Amino acid sequence: MDTQQVSAPSRVPSSGVVHINIRLTDGYSIISNRLSQHRDMSLLAIGLGTHIQSLPAGRRIGVKALAAVFPESEARIAAALRELEHHGFLRRTRERVQGGRVATRTESYNHPEAATRRAGAAPVTPAIPVTPAIPVTPAIPAATSAPAPAPDPGPPVREASPAPVPVPASEPPVVRDPDPAPRLVPSPAAPKPPPPPLPFPRRPSAPLFDEAARLLAGLQVSAPLFVLSEVDVERLTPGVAAWLERGVRPDAVRVALTDDPPVPLRHPAKLVRHRLVALLPPPAPAAVPVVPLQNCDDCDRAFRSPVPGRCGECRDVRAYADDGPCLLGA
């Protein structure tokens, strides 16, 4: 009986994009990351370049043809084509064809740098054939009836030298692609940066830390997956105290730390620490001091002032009366 092979599920990242890839056997194109992750082009130009590289050879990619397929205007499509030409992914030239007409030739490049170097490489020099030397055959004298003296051997026969072997021209230099673009994901051997520090309250106090510790120890009541050890509670208490000091209610802190956890949750303490750092709210705005109400010593009307005394009108009246003769009626 065959045994079914059980493979461990792949670990799903807790944040960011998750790729659900299906192996494709038809209807796909290979697009270079030099285009899809280009940092100096707009998303419209990158998308248009990806579409052009997926088209079969001979398909028209003029502005009007593309505008008839996509919702973007002709002006935006023309601007995206100019971006692709500027960065070398597209090249358009005008050539004269049969009948005296002028046609536009469009070339799409998936690796502009390598194509430029290959176009500038030295051409191959063909080998020049060498004609072999023709051997010389001596003339044979005609026969006579009288005995003839020994035939004159004549000049010695020169043996034909072997034809020189054609030497091929030196092979063109091998054009190698440059080093690949830097990896967006660091290698596993690269040193990891230190984690960001845990928040700490500006005015720590024993009651604040006690409330933060009780909140952490009670997370498993409302969220059973968040079971923290005593060491984890002691280590994470200052971060929760910083949240409480900034005016966040305990129930809001509890929801922010335990809402929508990843499945499966292997390290609840690490997730709580990450959320305490990443989701830290800003400090509460400083309270505007309220100026208290005072009763005027002269008219007994209420006015706002940090110290008791007279209202503004009574102060003006007294100042006017002290400057000169009193103009008020007796």
C-alpha positions as CSV (number, residue, x, y, z in Angstrom):
1,M,0.0,0.0,0.0
2,D,1.4,3.3,-1.0
3,T,2.2,5.8,1.7
4,Q,0.9,9.3,1.1
5,Q,3.7,11.9,1.4
6,V,2.9,14.8,3.7
7,S,4.9,18.0,3.2
8,A,5.1,20.7,5.7
9,P,3.1,23.9,4.7
10,S,5.2,26.8,3.5
11,R,5.5,29.6,5.9
12,V,3.3,32.5,4.9
13,P,4.7,36.0,5.6
14,S,2.8,38.0,8.2
15,S,2.8,41.1,6.1
16,G,3.4,42.3,2.5
17,V,2.5,40.5,-0.7
18,V,1.9,36.7,-0.8
19,H,2.5,35.0,-4.2
20,I,0.0,32.3,-5.1
21,N,1.8,30.9,-8.2
22,I,0.4,28.2,-10.5
23,R,2.8,26.5,-12.9
24,L,2.1,27.9,-16.4
25,T,2.4,25.8,-19.5
26,D,0.9,28.3,-22.0
27,G,-0.2,31.9,-22.3
28,Y,2.8,33.5,-20.5
29,S,5.8,35.7,-21.3
30,I,9.2,36.1,-19.6
31,I,9.6,39.7,-18.5
32,S,12.9,41.0,-17.1
33,N,13.0,42.7,-13.7
34,R,15.0,45.5,-15.4
35,L,11.6,46.5,-16.8
36,S,9.1,45.4,-14.2
37,Q,11.0,46.9,-11.2
38,H,12.5,50.0,-12.9
39,R,12.7,52.8,-10.5
40,D,12.9,55.8,-12.9
41,M,9.8,55.0,-15.1
42,S,6.2,55.5,-14.3
43,L,3.9,52.6,-13.7
44,L,2.1,53.3,-17.0
45,A,5.4,53.0,-18.9
46,I,6.3,49.8,-17.1
47,G,2.9,48.3,-17.8
48,L,3.0,49.4,-21.4
49,G,6.5,47.9,-21.8
50,T,5.3,44.7,-20.3
51,H,2.4,44.5,-22.7
52,I,4.6,45.2,-25.7
53,Q,7.1,42.5,-24.8
54,S,4.2,40.0,-24.5
55,L,2.9,40.7,-28.0
56,P,3.8,38.5,-30.9
57,A,6.2,39.8,-33.6
58,G,4.5,42.0,-36.2
59,R,1.7,43.3,-34.0
60,R,1.1,47.1,-34.4
61,I,1.8,49.2,-31.3
62,G,1.0,52.7,-32.6
63,V,-0.6,55.3,-30.3
64,K,-4.0,54.9,-31.9
65,A,-3.9,51.1,-31.9
66,L,-3.0,51.1,-28.2
67,A,-5.6,53.8,-27.3
68,A,-8.3,51.6,-29.0
69,V,-7.5,48.8,-26.6
70,F,-6.7,50.5,-23.3
71,P,-8.7,53.3,-21.4
72,E,-5.7,55.7,-21.3
73,S,-5.7,58.7,-23.6
74,E,-3.4,59.0,-26.6
75,A,-1.4,61.7,-24.9
76,R,-0.6,59.4,-21.9
77,I,0.2,56.5,-24.1
78,A,2.6,58.6,-26.2
79,A,4.3,59.9,-23.1
80,A,4.8,56.3,-21.9
81,L,6.3,55.3,-25.3
82,R,8.7,58.2,-25.0
83,E,9.7,57.0,-21.5
84,L,10.4,53.5,-22.9
85,E,12.5,55.0,-25.7
86,H,14.4,57.2,-23.3
87,H,15.5,54.2,-21.2
88,G,16.3,52.0,-24.1
89,F,13.5,49.5,-23.9
90,L,12.0,50.7,-27.2
91,R,13.6,51.9,-30.5
92,R,11.7,53.2,-33.5
93,T,13.3,54.0,-36.8
94,R,11.9,55.0,-40.2
95,E,12.9,52.9,-43.2
96,R,12.1,53.1,-46.9
97,V,10.3,50.0,-48.3
98,Q,9.1,48.9,-51.7
99,G,7.1,51.4,-53.7
100,G,8.9,54.4,-52.2
101,R,6.9,54.3,-49.0
102,V,8.4,55.0,-45.6
103,A,7.5,52.6,-42.7
104,T,8.3,52.7,-39.0
105,R,10.3,49.8,-37.6
106,T,9.8,49.2,-33.9
107,E,12.2,47.1,-31.8
108,S,11.5,46.1,-28.2
109,Y,14.5,45.2,-25.9
110,N,14.3,43.2,-22.7
111,H,18.0,44.0,-21.8
112,P,18.9,47.4,-23.3
113,E,22.5,47.5,-21.9
114,A,23.5,44.1,-23.3
115,A,21.9,44.9,-26.7
116,T,23.9,48.1,-26.9
117,R,27.2,46.3,-26.2
118,R,26.4,43.6,-28.6
119,A,25.7,46.1,-31.4
120,G,29.0,47.8,-30.7
121,A,31.1,44.6,-30.8
122,A,33.8,44.2,-33.6
123,P,32.6,42.3,-36.7
124,V,34.2,38.9,-37.5
125,T,37.0,39.1,-40.2
126,P,36.7,36.3,-42.7
127,A,39.8,34.1,-43.4
128,I,41.5,34.8,-46.8
129,P,41.9,31.6,-48.8
130,V,45.5,30.9,-50.1
131,T,45.9,29.4,-53.6
132,P,48.2,26.3,-53.5
133,A,51.3,26.2,-55.7
134,I,51.0,24.3,-59.0
135,P,53.7,21.6,-59.5
136,V,56.0,21.9,-62.7
137,T,56.2,18.7,-64.9
138,P,59.4,18.3,-67.1
139,A,59.1,18.0,-70.9
140,I,59.8,14.5,-72.4
141,P,62.0,14.5,-75.6
142,A,60.8,12.9,-78.8
143,A,62.1,9.4,-79.7
144,T,64.7,9.0,-82.6
145,S,66.0,6.0,-84.6
146,A,69.7,6.7,-83.9
147,P,70.9,5.9,-80.5
148,A,70.7,9.0,-78.5
149,P,72.8,10.0,-75.7
150,A,71.5,9.9,-72.3
151,P,68.7,12.3,-71.9
152,D,69.5,15.5,-70.2
153,P,67.8,15.5,-66.9
154,G,67.2,19.2,-67.3
155,P,66.6,21.3,-64.3
156,P,65.6,19.5,-61.2
157,V,61.9,19.2,-60.6
158,R,60.8,21.4,-57.7
159,E,58.4,19.6,-55.5
160,A,55.3,21.5,-54.8
161,S,55.2,22.9,-51.3
162,P,52.2,21.9,-49.2
163,A,49.5,24.5,-49.3
164,P,49.4,26.6,-46.2
165,V,46.5,26.0,-43.9
166,P,44.2,29.1,-43.8
167,V,44.5,30.7,-40.4
168,P,41.1,31.7,-39.2
169,A,40.7,35.2,-37.9
170,S,40.6,35.8,-34.2
171,E,37.2,35.0,-32.7
172,P,35.2,38.0,-31.6
173,P,35.3,38.7,-27.9
174,V,32.6,37.0,-25.9
175,V,30.0,39.6,-24.8
176,R,29.1,38.8,-21.3
177,D,26.1,40.2,-19.5
178,P,27.0,42.6,-16.7
179,D,26.5,41.6,-13.1
180,P,22.8,41.1,-12.4
181,A,20.9,43.8,-10.7
182,P,21.2,43.8,-6.9
183,R,18.8,41.5,-5.2
184,L,15.9,43.1,-3.6
185,V,15.8,40.4,-0.9
186,P,19.1,40.1,1.2
187,S,20.8,36.8,1.2
188,P,20.4,34.5,4.2
189,A,24.1,35.0,5.1
190,A,23.8,38.8,5.2
191,P,23.9,40.2,8.8
192,K,20.5,41.2,10.1
193,P,20.0,44.7,11.3
194,P,19.2,45.0,15.0
195,P,15.5,45.2,15.9
196,P,14.0,48.7,16.7
197,P,13.9,49.5,20.4
198,L,10.7,48.9,22.3
199,P,8.7,52.1,23.2
200,F,9.2,53.4,26.7
201,P,7.0,55.8,28.6
202,R,8.2,59.4,29.2
203,R,7.0,59.4,32.8
204,P,7.2,55.9,34.1
205,S,5.3,55.0,37.2
206,A,4.5,51.9,39.2
207,P,0.7,52.1,38.6
208,L,1.2,52.6,34.8
209,F,3.5,49.5,34.7
210,D,1.1,47.4,36.8
211,E,-1.8,48.2,34.5
212,A,0.3,47.3,31.4
213,A,1.4,44.0,32.9
214,R,-2.2,43.1,33.8
215,L,-3.3,43.9,30.2
216,L,-0.5,41.6,28.7
217,A,-1.2,38.7,31.1
218,G,-5.0,38.9,30.2
219,L,-4.5,38.8,26.5
220,Q,-5.2,35.0,26.4
221,V,-8.7,35.6,27.9
222,S,-10.0,37.4,24.8
223,A,-7.4,35.9,22.3
224,P,-6.5,32.3,23.3
225,L,-3.6,32.2,20.8
226,F,-1.7,35.0,22.6
227,V,-0.3,32.9,25.5
228,L,2.7,34.9,26.9
229,S,5.2,33.6,29.4
230,E,6.2,35.6,32.5
231,V,9.4,36.6,30.9
232,D,7.6,37.9,27.8
233,V,5.2,39.9,30.0
234,E,8.1,41.6,31.9
235,R,9.9,42.4,28.6
236,L,6.8,43.8,26.8
237,T,5.4,45.8,29.8
238,P,7.3,49.1,29.0
239,G,5.9,49.1,25.4
240,V,2.3,48.7,26.6
241,A,2.9,51.4,29.3
242,A,4.0,53.8,26.5
243,W,0.7,53.2,24.7
244,L,-1.3,53.8,27.8
245,E,0.6,57.0,28.6
246,R,-0.4,58.3,25.2
247,G,-4.0,58.1,26.1
248,V,-5.0,54.8,24.3
249,R,-7.7,52.9,26.2
250,P,-6.8,49.4,27.4
251,D,-9.5,47.7,25.2
252,A,-8.1,49.6,22.1
253,V,-4.6,48.4,23.0
254,R,-5.8,44.8,23.3
255,V,-7.6,44.9,19.9
256,A,-4.5,46.5,18.2
257,L,-2.2,43.7,19.5
258,T,-4.4,40.7,18.9
259,D,-6.5,41.6,15.8
260,D,-6.2,39.4,12.7
261,P,-3.2,37.3,13.7
262,P,-1.3,35.2,11.0
263,V,-2.2,31.5,10.7
264,P,-0.5,29.6,12.2
265,L,0.8,31.8,15.0
266,R,4.1,30.4,16.1
267,H,5.6,33.3,18.1
268,P,2.9,35.4,19.8
269,A,5.4,37.4,21.8
270,K,7.3,38.5,18.7
271,L,4.1,39.6,17.0
272,V,3.1,41.6,20.0
273,R,6.5,43.3,20.1
274,H,6.4,44.1,16.4
275,R,2.9,45.7,16.7
276,L,3.9,47.7,19.8
277,V,6.7,49.2,17.7
278,A,5.1,49.5,14.3
279,L,1.6,50.7,15.4
280,L,2.7,53.1,18.2
281,P,0.2,56.1,18.1
282,P,1.5,59.6,18.3
283,P,1.7,61.4,21.7
284,A,-1.5,63.0,22.8
285,P,-1.6,66.8,22.1
286,A,-0.8,68.9,25.1
287,A,-3.9,70.2,26.9
288,V,-4.6,73.9,26.4
289,P,-4.6,75.6,29.8
290,V,-8.0,77.0,30.8
291,V,-8.0,80.6,32.1
292,P,-10.2,80.7,35.2
293,L,-13.1,83.1,35.7
294,Q,-12.7,86.1,38.1
295,N,-15.2,88.6,39.5
296,C,-14.3,92.3,38.9
297,D,-13.6,94.1,42.2
298,D,-15.4,97.3,40.9
299,C,-18.4,96.1,38.8
300,D,-18.6,92.5,40.0
301,R,-18.8,91.2,36.4
302,A,-17.1,87.9,35.5
303,F,-14.0,88.0,33.3
304,R,-11.2,85.5,32.6
305,S,-7.8,86.2,34.2
306,P,-5.2,84.1,35.9
307,V,-5.3,86.5,38.9
308,P,-8.2,88.4,40.5
309,G,-8.6,92.1,40.0
310,R,-10.6,94.4,37.8
311,C,-11.9,93.8,34.3
312,G,-10.6,95.6,31.3
313,E,-13.3,98.2,31.2
314,C,-12.9,99.2,34.8
315,R,-9.1,99.4,34.4
316,D,-9.6,101.7,31.4
317,V,-12.0,103.9,33.4
318,R,-9.6,104.2,36.3
319,A,-6.6,104.9,34.0
320,Y,-8.6,107.6,32.2
321,A,-9.7,109.2,35.5
322,D,-6.2,109.3,36.8
323,D,-4.8,111.0,33.7
324,G,-6.8,114.2,34.0
325,P,-9.9,115.8,35.5
326,C,-12.9,113.5,36.0
327,L,-15.5,114.0,33.2
328,L,-18.1,111.8,34.8
329,G,-21.3,113.4,36.2
330,A,-21.5,114.0,39.9
